Amino acid sequence: MEYNLINLSYLEEVADGDTELIKELINIFIDQLPEFIDGFDEAVQESDWLKIAAIAHKAKSSVVSMGLNELGNVDLKNLELLAKQSRINQLNEVGISTDSEKTEFEALSKGLSEYPEKRMEWIKVNSNIGTIKELVNKFGKVTEEVTVELNQVLCKS
């Protein structure tokens, strides 16, 4: 059966064709989605940039394993980087007052500095709540549609 969003070839390869294992991995993924979505929603409301970055990083591998390469490797990666830049911006605005904040600032800055200049320009321009909310909303919408397709896989096998 053809699907619009998912591509389970990676799962099929990893599971060596074991349909029960594939179904188990799909169920684990579906069960994780509310944790990701609720976490994103809460973190956006609280402007908790590090939490957004952590959730995006964690969700990325799960999403890619379902064949959602654009959502994982582009959107979630961008979300992670934008959230890290937003935390840097936040530290710059309020001022760094503790050693742990200084260490955090330096680690985030070093990590982001490893990206190409054009990518960094995009990140700096787009590290705002509007772009972050847009990516979080896209994640919710796409994963809702993906859940429908994954439930079709579970029902047919």
Secondary structure as the mmCIF struct_conf table of DSSP 4:
data_model
#
loop_
_struct_conf.conf_type_id
_struct_conf.id
_struct_conf.beg_label_comp_id
_struct_conf.beg_label_asym_id
_struct_conf.beg_label_seq_id
_struct_conf.end_label_comp_id
_struct_conf.end_label_asym_id
_struct_conf.end_label_seq_id
BEND BEND1 ASN A 4 LEU A 5
TURN_TY1_P TURN_TY1_P1 LEU A 8 LEU A 8
HELX_RH_AL_P HELX_RH_AL_P1 SER A 9 VAL A 14
TURN_TY1_P TURN_TY1_P2 ALA A 15 GLY A 17
HELX_RH_AL_P HELX_RH_AL_P2 THR A 19 GLU A 46
TURN_TY1_P TURN_TY1_P3 SER A 47 SER A 47
HELX_RH_AL_P HELX_RH_AL_P3 TRP A 49 SER A 65
TURN_TY1_P TURN_TY1_P4 MET A 66 GLY A 67
HELX_RH_AL_P HELX_RH_AL_P4 ASN A 69 ASN A 69
HELX_RH_PI_P HELX_RH_PI_P1 GLU A 70 LEU A 76
HELX_RH_AL_P HELX_RH_AL_P5 LYS A 77 VAL A 94
BEND BEND2 THR A 98 THR A 98
HELX_RH_AL_P HELX_RH_AL_P6 ASP A 99 SER A 113
TURN_TY1_P TURN_TY1_P5 GLU A 114 GLU A 114
BEND BEND3 TYR A 115 TYR A 115
HELX_RH_AL_P HELX_RH_AL_P7 GLU A 117 ASN A 126
BEND BEND4 ASN A 128 ASN A 128
HELX_RH_AL_P HELX_RH_AL_P8 ILE A 129 LYS A 156
#
